[in-house]
Amino acid sequence: MRLLHTMLRVGNLEESLQFYCDTLGMKLIRQKEYPSGEFTLAFVGYAAESEQAVIELTYNWGVDKYEIGTGYGHIALGVEDIYTTCAEIKAKGGKVSREPGPMKHGSTVIAFVEDPNGYKIELIEMKN
């Protein structure tokens, strides 16, 4: 078995695609509308689905907002230079909700950003 994707429901597909593709640098891998079900699926990621897990953005036509709830935590992305990455995200209009720095009770350098729907994405600095 292997992890295929994580699905997030989004209220504005174009705004979400702009964030994940333009701000976080992912690529739109595939997108398809399902008129009979009144929804659109868009898959984004850093590599083909055959190579790594991706994020499925689900837009249910006519629904512009969701309650995230208390069960959702975050998606984590590894980055080489967290300070530069956060500066680039801010320059592209992205929201950094926790500035880079050591995690509580540890030394790993992390930061958090939020997508347009309020989903949290943790950035973890990966040292080579």
C-alpha positions in Angstrom: 0.0 0.0 0.0 1.0 3.6 -0.4 -0.6 7.0 0.4 -2.3 8.4 -2.7 -3.9 11.7 -1.7 -5.4 13.9 0.9 -8.8 15.5 0.1 -9.7 19.0 1.1 -13.1 20.6 0.4 -12.6 24.2 -0.9 -15.1 27.1 -1.2 -13.4 28.8 -4.2 -11.5 26.5 -6.5 -9.6 29.2 -8.5 -8.4 30.9 -5.3 -7.3 27.6 -3.9 -5.5 26.6 -7.1 -3.7 30.0 -7.1 -2.5 29.4 -3.5 -1.3 25.8 -3.9 0.2 26.3 -7.4 1.4 29.9 -7.4 2.1 30.5 -3.7 3.3 27.0 -2.7 4.7 26.0 -6.1 2.7 22.9 -6.7 1.5 21.9 -10.2 -2.1 21.2 -11.3 -1.8 17.5 -12.1 -5.4 16.9 -13.3 -8.8 18.5 -13.0 -12.3 17.2 -13.9 -15.8 18.4 -13.6 -18.6 16.1 -12.7 -21.8 17.9 -13.8 -24.2 15.1 -12.7 -22.8 15.3 -9.1 -22.2 19.1 -9.3 -18.6 19.0 -8.2 -15.1 19.5 -9.6 -11.9 17.7 -8.5 -8.5 19.2 -8.9 -5.3 17.3 -8.0 -2.2 19.3 -7.1 1.3 18.3 -6.0 5.0 18.5 -6.6 5.3 15.3 -8.7 3.1 12.9 -10.6 0.6 10.8 -8.6 2.6 7.8 -9.6 5.7 9.2 -7.7 4.2 10.7 -4.5 1.0 11.6 -2.7 -0.9 14.7 -3.8 -3.7 16.9 -2.5 -7.2 16.5 -4.0 -9.1 19.8 -3.9 -12.9 19.2 -4.0 -15.2 22.0 -5.0 -18.9 21.3 -4.5 -20.7 23.7 -6.8 -22.5 26.4 -4.9 -20.8 25.8 -1.6 -18.5 28.7 -0.7 -17.4 27.9 2.9 -16.8 24.9 5.2 -16.3 24.5 8.9 -12.9 23.0 9.4 -13.8 21.4 12.7 -11.5 20.3 15.5 -10.4 17.0 14.0 -8.2 18.5 11.2 -4.6 19.2 12.1 -2.4 20.2 9.2 -0.5 19.1 6.0 3.3 19.1 6.4 5.8 20.2 3.7 9.6 19.8 3.9 11.5 22.9 2.8 15.3 23.6 2.6 15.3 27.2 3.8 12.2 28.0 5.9 13.0 31.7 6.3 13.3 32.3 2.5 10.3 30.1 1.9 8.1 32.1 4.3 9.3 35.4 2.8 8.4 34.2 -0.7 5.0 33.0 0.5 4.3 36.5 2.1 5.5 38.2 -1.1 2.9 36.2 -3.1 0.2 37.3 -0.7 0.1 34.1 1.4 -0.6 34.1 5.1 2.1 33.0 7.5 0.3 32.3 10.8 3.4 31.2 12.7 6.7 32.6 11.9 9.7 30.3 11.5 11.4 29.2 14.7 12.1 26.1 16.9 9.1 24.0 17.8 8.0 23.9 21.4 9.9 21.4 23.4 12.3 20.7 20.5 14.8 22.1 18.1 13.2 21.4 14.7 12.6 24.7 12.9 8.9 25.0 11.8 6.4 27.6 10.5 2.7 27.5 9.6 0.9 29.0 6.7 -2.8 29.0 5.9 -4.6 28.4 2.6 -7.6 30.6 1.6 -10.0 28.2 3.3 -8.1 28.3 6.7 -6.4 24.9 6.3 -3.1 24.9 8.1 0.1 23.8 6.3 3.2 23.2 8.4 6.6 23.9 6.9 9.5 21.9 8.4 13.0 22.9 7.6 14.9 19.8 6.3 18.6 19.9 6.8 20.7 17.8 4.4 
